[in-house]
Amino acid sequence: MIKLKKAIALLLILLLNSSCSIFNAGTAHLKYSDIDAGLEGNKYELKEKLGSISASIRQLEHPKGYRSWDYIVKLSPSIHLDRFEFQAGVAATSPTTTTNVYDLKYRRLSGLGNLKIEFFTPGGQLVFTAGFGGAIYRLDDGHGLKTTKTREVRKFDIAYSVFLTDRIFLMMGPRYYKTAFEQYTFTFRVGYFWGDVPRGLK
């Protein structure tokens, strides 16, 4: 576990330091999620559908660099860190015996390449994103199940975003995630833009 955390931390530091021009914004997320997960041969559901906290770093287009009514189509990268707490009841291991299934901690670090269509308006931006990439995730039930695996990731989301200041922005909207299970989420995001703020178009 310590080695995994160190590897993740090192990866994030390298990406932030060497790719400042690629990643220019970060967001913290409060999510309402609906997940029924099949993991390690057992069925799980979320303990709390509302309140799962996650974070992302991404490439973001500042509205000051575009006209009041404008649009773009582009490819952009993103990195996402998610965590969930799953619960389960009893799982059958044979026709005559059963075994207890314990609550499960799930941690996932994913990197995606995204095709993004963004529409700019005087009242904010509407963004449609389809992403594909890979993830490393860790499972731990505190009773012997402790494993780390990799998986491909597919994502589609729709988000409305608005800048409150030159640096602080809000994003919200639905998201669909497909990894080892399907995830339907409505996400509220608070973000900070650390890139260069354009002077604005005249």
PyMOL commands that set and color helices and strands:
alter all, ss='L'
color gray80, all
select helices_A, chain A and resi 2-18+63-65
alter helices_A, ss='H'
color red, helices_A
select strands_A, chain A and resi 25-39+42-46+50-58+70-87+90-92+98-100+104-121+124-140+146-163+168-178+182-193
alter strands_A, ss='S'
color yellow, strands_A
deselect
rebuild
show_as cartoon
